[in-house]
Amino acid sequence: MCTMWLAAPLLARAEILEVAPDQPPLSLTPYIQLYVDRKHVLPADSLNAAALADRLTPLDRSAANFGFSDAAYWVAFTLKNSSENDLPLVIRQDYPLMDHLDFWAPTGNGDWHHIRTGDHQPFTSRPLALRDYVFPVTLPAHSQQTFYLRFASAGSINIGLSVSSQQAYLPRLGLEQLLYGIYYGGFLVLVLYNLFLFLALRDPAYAYYMGYSICCGLFFAVLNGFTFQFIWPEYPWLANRALLLALGLTLTFAIQFARLICNVKQLAPQVDKFCGLLRYGTIALTVLAPLGDYATMTEIFSVAALIVSLTSLSVGAVSVWRGSVSARYFLIAWITLMWTVVMYIFKTFGLLPHNAVTHNAFQVGALIEMVLLSLALGARVGEIQRQGHTDQLTGLFNRRHFDELLAKEFSLAARQETPLALVVLDLDHFKAINDQLGHARGDEALRAVGQLASKLVRKPAVACRYGGEEFAVLLPGCDKQTANRIAGRLLDTVGKMNCDGVPLSVSIGVASYEKGNYQSPIQLFEAADSALYLAKEGGRNQVVMSGDSEPLPQQAGPLVEVH
C-alpha cells in the first residue's frame, strides 16, 4: 500500500505540458524528469516526492531507453488543464515487458493513488485489461498535476510514455488492434498454406518452416504483450520467461530450415556441420532459459540471435554461389530481416532510441521474410522436380522426363497433324572403354556424347539420357529427311572424338511419325529402337532409318580428344 510522504512540489525545472480537451496521443519524453536510483535508495512501495524533487533532472537525451540495468528509474511529469472542464486523460506506457512498474497520481485530498503492476504481477493488476500499461486519470479544470512512475526490470528499460484524451485514445486503440490482427493473420495464413503443401509433398523443409513461423509469431505475441493478456494472465513467471523460450525455439527451427532449404549438406558439408553444432547450442540455451538469470540469458540470446542471423546469411551466400535457386530467395529474405534484427538489438541495449520504427521494424521485417521464405520453398520444389527429371552424370533430362515428353509431343503432333522424329543412339563398345580405361573415363565419354547431343539440336528439340550408354533426341516438327541429317551430323561428330586414344562411335536409329503411321508413342520409340539394333547388327557406327534397308555410313574426319 502506498504511503504519502509529502505532497508533490512543483517541478520548476521541467517543462509543463498543457493538454487540450481533444488531446491527440503525444509523447511525454520531452516533458519528463528522471532520477536513476542505482543503489535503490528510495523505497519501491512508497513515494517520497520531496526526496525526488532534489534528485530529478530533465532528460538529456531524445529517447528514454537505457538497455539492461539493475537500477530503478523514477520519472515525473506535470500536466496542465486550462479549460473550464475536467479532462479525462490516458497515460500510456507502450513497452509491455517491464518487470515492475509503479504509478502515482494525486487524489486531490493530499493523498496519492498508487498502482503497482508489471509482468511480475498478475495481469489483473493493470487498471485496464490491455497489453500495454494504460492509466486513466482525470485532470481537474484550471489545475496542474504531477505524476510519478518507477521502472525496474531485469530486461531492457524502455520508457515510452504518452498522453491523450480518452476520446482520442479509443479510435487509436481500435486501429492498433486491427493492424495487429492483420499482422498475426498473415502468419496464420502462411502456416496454413504451407501445412497443406507439407501434407501433399511430405517435404520436411515445410515442417521446419511452419515451426519457425509459429515460434516467430509466438515470440512477437509475447513481445507485444498479447500472450500475457489472453493466454496466461495469471502466470507472471511464464509471461516473463516465455520471450526467451520462444526466441530459443525460433532460432532452432531457423537454423535447421536454413540447412534444408539451402541444401547445405550437399553443397557445403563443413558449413553444415557447424550449423548442426549451432542448432544443438540453441536447444541447450532454450532448456537453460527458465533457469538462468533473466538479464544474463537475454544478453546471451541476443548474441545467439546475431550469430544465427550471420550464419544464415553465410549459408545462403554459399548456396547461391554454388547454384541453388531456392537459396536466392532465402538470402534476400535474411538480408531483409537482418538489418531489422540489428536495429532491434541496438534498441534493446540502448544504442538506438525506443520508438515506433525501432520497435516495429523487426516485426514487419519478420513477416516479409516469412513471405520470401515461402517463395524459397516453392523454388525448392521446382529444384527437386528438376533433379527428379535430370541425369546427374550428363546434365541431360533423364528417362522419366523423356517418357513424359514423348507422350506429350506425340499427342500434340497427332492433334496438329505435324511430324515428330525420334533419334536413338548408343555408344559403341562402351564396356571395352570401361574395362580398358576405367569407369571414370567411361563417364567422361558419356558426358562428352551427351553434351554433343545437346549442342547439335536446338529448341524445341530435346536431348535425354535414356539409360546406360543410350541417348534419345526428340525432334518436334522434324520430318524424316531432317531427322536423317541431324543423325548424320551426330554420327560424324562423335566419330571425330576419342577417349585416351580409343576412338568413339555411335550406332543410331531414327523413326519419324508422319500422317498417322504410328498409333502410340510406344510404337514410335520401338521403331527407333529397332532401327538402332539393326545399326548395331549391321556393324555399328552407322545410322538406320526405320523402314530403310540401307544404313547411312560414317563420314571420315580427324580425331577430337574427349575432355
C-alpha positions in Angstrom: 0.0 0.0 0.0 1.3 3.4 -0.9 2.0 5.9 1.9 2.1 9.6 1.3 5.4 11.2 2.4 5.0 14.7 1.1 2.8 16.5 -1.4 4.4 16.9 -4.7 6.3 20.2 -5.1 6.1 21.9 -8.5 8.8 20.6 -10.9 10.1 24.1 -11.7 12.9 22.8 -13.9 10.6 20.7 -16.1 8.6 22.0 -19.0 4.9 21.7 -18.2 2.7 20.2 -20.8 -0.7 21.9 -21.3 -3.3 19.4 -22.6 -6.4 20.1 -24.6 -9.9 18.6 -24.3 -9.4 16.7 -27.6 -5.7 16.0 -26.9 -4.3 13.6 -29.6 -1.6 11.0 -28.5 1.5 12.9 -27.6 4.9 11.6 -26.4 5.8 12.7 -22.9 9.6 12.1 -23.4 10.4 15.8 -23.9 8.5 16.7 -20.7 9.8 14.1 -18.2 12.3 14.4 -15.4 14.4 11.4 -14.5 16.2 10.1 -11.5 18.3 6.8 -11.8 18.3 5.1 -8.4 21.3 2.8 -8.9 21.6 1.8 -5.2 17.8 1.6 -4.6 17.9 4.4 -2.0 14.3 5.2 -2.3 11.7 2.5 -1.3 9.7 0.9 -4.1 6.4 0.8 -2.4 6.0 4.5 -1.3 6.5 7.9 -2.9 8.8 10.5 -1.3 8.1 13.4 -3.6 10.3 15.8 -1.6 13.3 13.5 -1.9 12.7 13.0 -5.6 12.4 16.8 -6.2 16.1 17.2 -5.2 17.2 14.3 -7.5 15.0 14.7 -10.6 16.7 16.3 -13.6 15.4 16.9 -17.1 16.0 14.1 -19.6 19.2 14.9 -21.6 18.5 12.6 -24.5 16.0 12.2 -27.3 14.7 8.8 -26.1 14.3 7.2 -22.7 15.6 3.7 -23.3 18.6 2.6 -21.3 19.3 -1.0 -22.2 20.0 -3.5 -19.4 20.3 -2.0 -15.9 19.6 -3.2 -12.4 18.8 0.4 -11.3 15.3 1.8 -10.6 14.2 4.7 -12.9 12.0 7.3 -11.4 10.1 9.5 -13.8 7.9 12.6 -13.1 6.0 14.9 -15.5 3.5 17.7 -15.0 0.2 18.2 -16.9 -1.8 21.4 -17.0 -5.5 21.8 -17.8 -6.5 25.4 -18.6 -10.0 24.6 -19.7 -13.3 25.0 -17.9 -14.0 21.3 -17.5 -12.3 18.3 -16.0 -10.2 16.4 -18.6 -10.4 12.5 -18.7 -6.9 11.5 -19.9 -5.0 8.3 -20.6 -1.3 7.9 -19.7 0.2 5.0 -21.6 3.5 3.1 -21.3 3.9 1.3 -24.6 6.5 -1.3 -23.8 4.8 -4.3 -22.1 8.0 -6.2 -21.0 8.6 -4.2 -17.8 9.1 -6.4 -14.6 8.0 -3.7 -12.1 6.0 -0.5 -12.9 4.6 1.8 -10.2 2.3 4.7 -10.9 1.3 7.5 -8.5 -1.4 10.1 -9.3 -2.6 12.8 -6.8 -6.1 12.2 -5.5 -6.9 15.8 -4.8 -7.2 15.4 -1.0 -3.4 15.4 -0.4 -3.0 11.7 -0.8 -1.7 9.6 -3.7 -3.4 6.9 -5.7 -0.8 4.1 -6.2 -0.9 1.4 -8.9 1.6 -1.5 -8.7 1.8 -3.5 -11.9 4.3 -5.1 -14.3 4.8 -8.5 -15.9 5.9 -9.8 -12.5 2.3 -9.1 -11.2 -0.9 -10.9 -12.3 -2.5 -9.3 -15.4 -5.4 -8.2 -13.2 -3.1 -5.6 -11.5 -3.5 -3.4 -14.6 -6.1 -0.6 -14.4 -7.3 -1.6 -17.9 -7.1 -5.1 -19.3 -4.9 -4.1 -22.2 -1.5 -5.4 -23.4 0.2 -2.1 -22.7 0.1 -0.3 -19.3 -2.7 2.3 -19.6 -3.5 4.6 -16.6 -6.8 6.6 -16.9 -6.7 9.8 -14.9 -8.8 12.9 -14.6 -7.2 16.4 -14.6 -9.4 18.9 -12.8 -10.3 22.2 -14.5 -7.8 25.1 -14.2 -5.2 22.9 -12.5 -1.9 21.2 -13.0 -0.8 17.9 -11.5 2.5 16.0 -11.3 2.5 12.2 -11.9 5.3 9.8 -10.9 6.3 6.4 -12.1 9.0 3.9 -11.1 10.5 1.5 -13.6 12.6 -1.5 -12.7 13.3 -4.6 -14.9 15.8 -7.4 -15.4 15.3 -6.8 -19.1 15.8 -3.8 -21.2 14.5 -0.5 -19.8 12.3 1.2 -22.4 10.3 4.2 -21.2 7.7 5.1 -23.8 5.2 7.3 -22.1 2.4 9.2 -23.9 -0.7 11.1 -23.0 -4.0 11.6 -24.9 -7.6 12.3 -24.2 -9.8 9.2 -23.7 -11.8 10.1 -26.8 -8.7 10.3 -28.9 -7.2 7.1 -27.4 -10.1 4.8 -28.2 -10.0 5.1 -32.0 -6.2 4.7 -31.9 -6.6 1.5 -29.8 -9.1 0.1 -32.3 -6.8 0.8 -35.2 -3.9 -0.9 -33.4 -6.0 -4.0 -32.7 -7.0 -4.2 -36.4 -3.4 -3.8 -37.6 -2.2 -6.5 -35.2 -5.0 -8.8 -36.3 -3.9 -8.4 -39.9 -0.3 -9.0 -38.8 -0.8 -12.2 -36.9 -3.4 -13.3 -39.5 -0.6 -13.1 -42.1 1.4 -15.5 -40.0 -1.6 -17.8 -39.7 -2.3 -17.8 -43.5 1.4 -18.7 -44.3 1.3 -21.5 -41.8 -1.9 -23.0 -43.1 -0.9 -22.6 -46.7 2.4 -24.4 -46.1 0.7 -27.0 -43.9 -1.4 -28.1 -47.0 1.8 -28.2 -49.1 3.5 -30.3 -46.4 0.7 -32.8 -46.3 0.8 -33.1 -50.1 4.6 -33.2 -50.6 5.9 -34.6 -47.3 9.0 -32.4 -47.5 10.5 -31.9 -44.0 11.6 -28.3 -45.0 7.9 -27.3 -44.8 7.6 -28.7 -41.3 10.6 -26.7 -40.2 9.2 -23.6 -41.9 5.9 -24.0 -40.0 7.8 -24.5 -36.8 9.8 -21.3 -37.5 6.7 -19.3 -38.4 4.7 -20.4 -35.4 7.6 -19.8 -32.9 8.4 -16.4 -34.5 4.7 -15.4 -34.3 4.7 -16.6 -30.7 7.8 -14.5 -30.0 6.2 -11.3 -31.2 2.9 -12.1 -29.4 4.9 -12.3 -26.2 6.9 -9.2 -27.1 3.7 -7.2 -27.7 2.0 -8.5 -24.6 -0.8 -10.5 -26.2 0.1 -13.8 -24.7 0.0 -12.4 -21.1 -3.3 -10.7 -21.9 -5.1 -13.7 -23.5 -3.2 -17.0 -22.8 -1.5 -16.9 -19.3 -2.7 -13.8 -17.5 -2.4 -15.5 -14.0 1.2 -16.7 -14.6 3.6 -13.8 -14.4 6.6 -16.2 -14.3 5.7 -17.6 -17.7 4.9 -14.2 -19.1 8.4 -13.1 -18.0 10.3 -16.2 -19.4 8.2 -17.0 -22.4 10.1 -14.5 -24.6 13.4 -16.4 -24.2 11.7 -19.8 -24.7 10.0 -18.6 -27.9 13.2 -17.0 -29.2 15.2 -20.2 -28.5 12.7 -22.3 -30.4 12.7 -19.8 -33.2 16.5 -19.9 -33.6 16.5 -23.7 -33.5 13.9 -24.0 -36.3 15.6 -21.2 -38.3 19.0 -22.9 -38.4 17.5 -26.3 -39.3 15.3 -24.7 -42.0 18.4 -23.0 -43.5 20.2 -26.3 -43.7 17.4 -27.9 -45.7 16.3 -25.0 -47.9 19.9 -24.3 -49.0 20.8 -27.9 -49.4 23.9 -27.2 -47.2 24.7 -30.9 -46.6 25.5 -31.5 -50.3 26.7 -28.0 -51.3 28.9 -27.2 -48.2 29.3 -30.2 -45.8 31.7 -28.3 -43.5 29.3 -25.4 -43.1 26.5 -27.9 -42.5 28.5 -29.4 -39.5 28.8 -26.0 -38.0 25.1 -25.4 -38.4 24.4 -28.7 -36.7 26.5 -27.7 -33.7 24.8 -24.3 -33.6 21.4 -26.0 -33.6 22.4 -28.0 -30.5 23.6 -24.8 -28.9 20.3 -23.1 -29.4 18.5 -26.2 -28.0 20.7 -26.1 -24.9 20.0 -22.3 -24.5 16.3 -22.9 -24.7 16.4 -25.6 -22.0 18.5 -23.2 -19.8 16.3 -20.2 -20.4 14.0 -20.7 -17.4 16.8 -21.5 -15.1 19.4 -18.7 -15.6 19.4 -15.1 -14.6 17.0 -13.3 -16.9 19.2 -10.3 -17.7 22.2 -12.6 -18.4 20.2 -15.0 -20.5 18.7 -12.1 -22.5 22.1 -10.9 -23.4 23.3 -14.4 -24.4 20.2 -14.9 -26.5 20.7 -11.6 -28.2 24.3 -12.7 -29.2 22.9 -16.1 -30.3 20.3 -14.4 -32.5 23.0 -12.4 -34.1 25.2 -15.5 -34.7 22.3 -17.4 -36.2 21.4 -14.5 -38.5 25.0 -14.1 -39.7 25.3 -17.9 -40.2 22.1 -18.0 -42.2 23.4 -15.2 -44.4 26.6 -17.1 -44.9 24.8 -20.3 -45.7 22.5 -18.5 -48.2 25.5 -16.8 -49.9 27.5 -20.1 -50.2 24.4 -21.9 -51.7 23.7 -19.1 -54.1 27.3 -19.2 -55.3 27.1 -22.9 -55.8 23.9 -22.7 -57.9 20.9 -23.1 -55.6 17.9 -21.3 -56.9 15.9 -21.5 -53.7 18.8 -20.1 -51.8 18.4 -16.8 -53.7 15.0 -16.2 -52.1 16.4 -17.4 -48.8 19.3 -14.9 -48.9 17.1 -12.0 -49.9 14.7 -12.9 -47.0 17.5 -12.9 -44.4 19.0 -9.7 -45.7 15.6 -8.1 -45.3 15.4 -9.4 -41.7 19.0 -8.9 -40.8 19.0 -5.1 -40.7 15.8 -5.1 -38.6 17.4 -7.6 -36.2 20.4 -5.4 -35.7 18.2 -2.4 -35.2 16.2 -4.1 -32.5 19.2 -5.5 -30.7 20.8 -2.0 -30.7 17.5 -0.6 -29.3 17.5 -3.4 -26.7 20.9 -2.4 -25.5 20.1 1.3 -25.5 22.2 2.2 -28.6 19.2 3.3 -30.6 16.1 5.1 -29.3 12.9 3.2 -28.4 10.3 4.4 -30.9 7.7 3.0 -33.3 10.3 2.4 -36.0 12.9 0.6 -33.9 10.3 -1.4 -32.1 8.2 -2.5 -35.0 10.6 -2.7 -37.9 11.8 -6.1 -36.6 8.2 -7.4 -36.7 7.5 -6.1 -40.2 10.8 -7.4 -41.5 10.0 -10.9 -40.0 6.6 -11.1 -41.8 8.2 -10.0 -45.1 10.9 -12.6 -44.5 8.2 -15.3 -44.0 6.7 -14.5 -47.4 10.1 -14.7 -49.1 10.9 -17.9 -47.4 7.6 -19.4 -48.6 8.7 -18.4 -52.1 12.0 -20.2 -51.4 10.1 -23.3 -50.6 8.3 -23.1 -53.9 11.7 -22.7 -55.7 12.9 -25.8 -53.7 10.0 -27.9 -55.0 10.9 -26.8 -58.5 14.6 -27.8 -57.9 13.5 -31.2 -56.6 11.3 -31.7 -59.6 14.1 -30.7 -61.9 16.5 -33.1 -60.1 13.9 -35.8 -60.5 14.0 -35.2 -64.2 17.7 -34.7 -64.7 20.5 -37.2 -65.2 23.2 -36.3 -62.7 26.1 -37.5 -64.8 25.4 -35.8 -68.1 23.1 -32.9 -67.0 20.6 -34.0 -69.7 17.0 -34.9 -68.9 16.6 -38.5 -67.8 14.3 -41.3 -68.9 11.4 -40.2 -66.7 11.4 -36.8 -68.4 11.8 -38.4 -71.8 8.8 -40.7 -71.3 6.6 -37.9 -70.2 7.8 -35.6 -73.0 7.4 -38.2 -75.7 3.8 -38.9 -74.7 3.1 -35.1 -74.7 4.7 -34.4 -78.0 3.2 -37.4 -79.7 -0.3 -36.3 -78.6 0.4 -32.8 -79.8 1.7 -34.0 -83.2 -1.3 -36.2 -83.7 -3.8 -33.4 -82.9 -2.0 -30.8 -85.1 -1.0 -33.4 -87.8 2.6 -32.3 -87.7 5.7 -34.6 -87.9 7.6 -35.8 -84.9 11.0 -37.5 -85.2 13.0 -39.6 -82.7 16.7 -40.3 -82.8 18.1 -43.0 -80.5 21.8 -43.5 -80.3 24.0 -45.9 -78.3 27.8 -45.5 -77.6 29.6 -48.4 -79.3 31.9 -50.7 -77.4 31.3 -48.9 -74.1 32.1 -51.9 -72.0 35.6 -52.0 -73.6 36.2 -48.4 -72.7 35.3 -49.1 -69.1 37.4 -52.2 -69.0 40.5 -50.6 -70.6 40.4 -47.1 -69.2 38.2 -47.4 -66.0 34.7 -46.1 -65.2 35.9 -42.5 -64.6 37.0 -42.2 -68.3 33.9 -44.0 -69.4 31.8 -41.4 -67.5 33.7 -38.7 -69.3 32.9 -40.3 -72.7 29.2 -40.4 -71.7 29.3 -36.7 -70.7 31.0 -35.7 -73.9 28.5 -37.5 -76.1 25.6 -36.1 -74.0 26.9 -32.5 -74.3 27.4 -33.1 -78.0 23.8 -34.3 -78.5 22.6 -31.3 -76.5 24.6 -28.8 -78.6 23.8 -30.1 -82.0 20.0 -29.7 -81.5 18.0 -26.6 -80.9 14.7 -26.0 -79.2 12.1 -27.4 -79.4 14.3 -30.5 -79.8 15.3 -32.1 -76.5 18.2 -34.5 -75.8 17.9 -37.0 -73.0 19.9 -39.8 -71.5 17.7 -42.8 -71.8 19.8 -45.1 -69.7 23.3 -46.7 -69.6 25.1 -45.6 -72.8 21.9 -44.9 -74.7 20.6 -41.4 -75.6 17.4 -40.2 -77.2 16.8 -36.9 -79.1 13.2 -35.9 -79.6 12.6 -33.6 -82.7 9.2 -32.0 -82.8 8.2 -30.7 -86.2 11.1 -32.6 -88.0 10.3 -34.8 -90.9 12.2 -38.0 -92.0 14.8 -36.2 -94.1 15.7 -33.6 -91.4 16.0 -36.2 -88.8 18.4 -38.2 -91.0 20.6 -35.1 -91.5 20.7 -34.5 -87.7 21.6 -38.1 -87.1 24.3 -37.9 -89.7 25.9 -34.9 -88.0 25.8 -36.7 -84.7 27.4 -39.8 -86.3 30.1 -37.7 -88.0 30.9 -35.5 -84.9 31.2 -38.4 -82.5 33.4 -40.2 -85.0 35.9 -37.4 -84.6 36.3 -37.9 -80.9 38.5 -40.3 -78.9 38.9 -41.2 -75.3 42.7 -41.6 -74.4 43.4 -42.9 -77.8 40.3 -45.1 -78.0 38.1 -43.9 -80.9 34.4 -43.3 -80.2 31.5 -44.1 -82.3 27.7 -44.5 -82.0 25.0 -46.5 -83.6 21.9 -44.6 -84.4 18.3 -45.5 -85.1 15.7 -43.0 -86.4 12.0 -43.1 -86.6 9.5 -40.4 -87.8 5.8 -40.0 -87.0 4.1 -38.7 -90.2 0.5 -39.0 -91.3 -0.6 -41.3 -88.6 2.0 -44.1 -89.4 2.2 -44.9 -85.6 -0.7 -45.3 -83.2 1.1 -44.6 -80.0 4.3 -43.0 -78.6 5.5 -46.5 -77.6 5.3 -47.7 -81.2 7.4 -44.7 -82.3 10.0 -45.5 -79.7 10.1 -49.2 -80.5 10.6 -48.3 -84.2 13.6 -46.1 -83.5 15.0 -48.7 -81.0 14.6 -51.5 -83.6 16.4 -49.4 -86.1 19.2 -48.8 -83.5 19.6 -52.6 -83.1 19.7 -53.0 -86.9 22.6 -50.5 -86.9 24.5 -52.4 -84.3 23.9 -55.8 -86.0 25.0 -54.2 -89.3 28.4 -53.4 -87.9 27.8 -50.3 -85.7 29.0 -46.8 -86.4 26.0 -46.1 -88.7 22.5 -44.6 -88.9 19.5 -46.7 -89.8 16.1 -45.1 -90.5 13.1 -47.2 -89.5 11.8 -48.8 -92.7 15.0 -48.2 -94.7 17.3 -51.1 -95.7 20.5 -49.1 -96.3 22.4 -47.5 -93.4 24.0 -44.1 -93.5 27.8 -44.7 -93.2 30.2 -42.7 -91.1 31.9 -39.8 -92.7 35.6 -39.5 -92.3 37.2 -36.8 -90.2 40.1 -36.1 -87.8 40.0 -37.3 -84.2 38.9 -35.0 -81.5 40.0 -35.6 -77.9 37.4 -36.0 -75.1 37.9 -33.5 -72.2 
